[in-house]
Amino acid sequence: MPGPFDLEDVKAYRGWREKKLSCTATRLDVIELIDPRNLKAFEREALLASCARANMAIYRSPVTREDKSIPRLLGRQLGFVRLDGNYLADDDGISSITPGAGTRGEFIPYTDRPIGWHTDGYYNPRARRILGFVLHCVRPAAEGGETALLDHELAYLRLRDQDPGHVRALSAPDAMTIPPRLESGEVAREAETGPVFSTGPGGDWLHMRYTARGTNISWKDDAATHAARAALERVLGGEDVLRLRLEPGMGIVCNNVLHARTGFHDAPQHRRLLYRARYYDRIAAAPHHSASSTPASILLG
């Protein structure tokens, strides 16, 4: 459908681009919450307003206990309802991201190794696209574990400004294929082929499916896709990237923006622990009136 993410609708794109750049910054306020499980009206409005601008919000609260109701209740207040209970999640559908042994220890998020740029659920079929998530920090690593973030709409804008052909290539239905996952010789997850960029039903919001992984992935083998991938990698190394280290009680709510993590080291009797709740929903629309928030620190880019 025509709209800002339609390459033929240049007028809509220019209007969207001007608005996007007018409210995009290389820093975000860290929104102070009294209790993320029970938001005050002004706290909720501040979170929604940040997500409307940058597809993400960073928060900090004094609630640091091991309590998985924190991401679940926070998400529900922001419009997250349909939880993605992926097979590595805990029984309640929320993942405890911590270094571990066994099956989980075979997957990078559950190790202390760095994680490259990606959006969550890039291996999911279209019917189960991950549209948003909550990431809540209970305990940071003793050293390292820095998070990098990039609004996927801003990445799209940079690519389209460079060459609309990059967006066209990454929007192809066969742009990226994740091979099947095998367990004991059996197919546990089918191969998934699809675009990097796609839109919502009305064409007014953007979804991105991406991973920088170098193995177990197949990209469309043509010049346009190779050029688009290289251009995207440059954007991911550019000045639009935000970086922070989550501390106890801090977290991220977002419309599945691009993110990455540096490696880290834990200390004896101290293991990094984050809760992650992934959803088939986007953040609720921001209120039309302005909201004031509590004093906030600054996230530097």
Secondary structure, 3 states (H helix, E strand, C coil): CCCCCCCCCHHHHHHHHHHHHHCCCCCEEEEECCCCCCCCHHHHHHHHHHHHHHCEEEEECCCCCCCCHHHHHHHHHCCCCCECCCCCCCCCCCEEECCCCCCHHHCHHHCCCCEEEECCCCCCCHHHCCCEEEEEEEECCCEECCEEEECHHHHHHHHHHHCHHHHHHHCCCCCEEECCEEECCEEEECCEEECCEEECCCCCCEEECCECCCCCCEECCCHHHHHHHHHHHHHHCCCCCEEECCCCCEEEEECCCEEEECCEECECCECCEEEEEEECCCCCCCCCCCCCCCCCEEECC
